Amino acid sequence: MALQLYNTLTRKKELFKPINKKNIGLYVCGPTVYGDPHLGHARPAITFDILFRYLSHLNYKVRYVRNITDAGHLENDTEGEDKIVKKARIEQLEPMEIVQLYTLKYHEAMSLLNCLPPSIEPRATGHIIEQIEMIQKILKNNLAYEVNGSIYLDVKKYNQKYNYGQLSGRNLEDTVEGTRDLEKQTEKKNPVDFAIWKKANPEHIMRWPSPWGEGFPGWHMECSAMSEKYLGKKFDIHGGGMDLIFPHHEAEIAQSNAANNCSPVKYWMHNNMITIDGKKMGKSLNNFINLQEFFTGSHKKLEKAYNPMTIRFFMLQAHYRSPLDFSNNALKAAEKGFTKLINSMELLNNLPYTESSSYDAKILENKCYEAINDDLNTPILIAHLFEGVRIINLVKSGKETFDLKNLEKMKHVFKVFANEILGFSTKNTKNNDSVIDGAMEIIISLREKAKKEKNWDLADLIRNKLKRLNIEIKDGTDSSSWEIKD
C-alpha cells in the first residue's frame, strides 16, 4: 500500500517517492499576520497537518516549514499601503506589535484545532539577507533588471529558457493580455514582469537597506528564499491554497529556476477554497467568520458555539481538493457525527471479548490505509471508521464478537487513524460529555426516586421537560436510560 498524491504540476496522482529515502522536505505557505485567523487559514493548516502526521507515521523524518509573512508586501506591484502598516496605523501600534499579536492568535487557534506545530516557522523579515542574495543571483543570470531602485524578473526573457505558466496552465500570451498595465507600472519592460525587490517610498515604514537602495522584497521572494535555506534547492512537497497557484507559486518556480537553474519542488499540493452558505467568504458580505467566533458562537450567522474538533471533523469530511461550504446545519451534523465517533471509541475500551471472533479487524485497518494512501482521502477514511463504529455497536449488543487479538487490533486502528493521523482530540470534548452524563445520572436517579414514591406528577414533569430538550427517557425493567433525539 503506497502513498499517492495529486501533483498540481502534472495534474495527476503520482506515487510518492521522496528525493531522499527517509528525509522529507515539506513547505507550506503560512498567514500574513494582520488580522484574526479565519477558516481560510484553518483549511491548509489542517490539510497539511494530516500530511505531516501521516508521513511521520510512515517513519519518514519530516522537516515541515511553514512561514509567517510579517511584512504585508504590496502583492500586485501596485502602489498602496502595506497591510500590516495599515493595521498598525488603525490600532495605533507598531507594525511588529501587530505581527506579534496576530501571530499569537494564529498559534492559539491552530493549537485548538490540534494542528501540530511545524518543524521550523521562519518569518519573512528575519530573512531579508537571504532574499537579497537570491535576487543578486537572478540579476547575475541576466533574468532580472533594475529600474529606479526596484528589481523586476524579466518574465518574457525567462520564458525563452523555461516555461512560465507550467504550474497554473497559463501561457504567457494570455497572461500578458490579462494584465492591467497600471500607470504606476510603466517602469516595467512588460506588464507581466513582477517585482522581486521594490524601492520604498518615503512614507513606507517597513524597509531595509540593499545594494539598490532602501526597499523591501516582493511578496513571492520570501518563500523562495526561506524554502531554499531550510529545505535546499530541491525539496519534496510545497503546499498551500489553490488561490496561491497563480501568481505566487508560479512566481516561486520562476525565481528558483532563475536563481538556481532548477525547479524547486517535486510535488505541488493545493487545497480547495471555502464558502459560507454557498457564497464566497468576505467581509463585504458580512459572512466573514473568524475562528474565535466559531469557537464562541459570537457571530450573528452562527446559531451556537462549535468545538474546534467539530470544525476539524467537518473539514476532513470533504476531500482537501474539493470545495467546502460551511453552514449551521452542516456543522451540527458534523458535531453529531464527531460525538458518535468519540463515544464509540470510549465504548471500545470497555467491550468484552470472547475466545473467538466473528470479525477480522485487520480488514478495517487495510481499508483505512487504502483511503489515506489515495491522496489523503479523509472522507473515505472517516466512512471506514464509522463502519468500525457499527461493528463496535454490534459487539456491544452481542450480534458480533471480538477475541482479545481483534479487540486490541480495533483499538489500535482507532488510535492510529482517528487520533494520530486525523488528529481528533478528546481533551476538549470528554470533559463536557462526562459532565452531561453525570448530570443525566442525577436527573434519572431523581426520577426513579419519584416513581418509587409514586410521585407520578414529578416523574412525568421530568420526562416532559427533558423531551422539550430532545432528550428521550427510556424506562427499562431495572433502570432507565436516555438518548438525544434528532
Protein Blocks (a to p, Z undefined) as FASTA:
>chain_A
ZZddddfklopacddddfbfklccddddddddfbccdfklmmmmmmmmmmmmmmmmnopa
cdddddddfbdcdfkopacddfklmmmmmnopafklmmmmmmmmmmmmmmmnopacdfbd
cdfklmmmmmmmmmmmmmmnopacceehiacddfklmmmmmcchjlnopafklmmmmpcc
dfklmmpmbfkbccfbdcddfklmbacddfkbpcdddfklmmmmmmmmmnojbdfbdcdd
fklmpmklmmmmmmmmmmnopafbfbdcddddddeehiacdfklopaccfklmmnopafk
bgbdcdfklmmmmmmmpcfkbccdddfklmmmmmmmmmmmmmmmmmmmmcccdfbdfbdf
klmmmmmmmmmmngoiaklmmmmmmmmmmmmmmmmnopaccdfklmmmmmmmmmmmmmmm
nopafklmmmmmmmmmmmmmmmmmmmmmmmmnopaklmmmmmmmmmmnopacdddfkbcc
ddddZZ
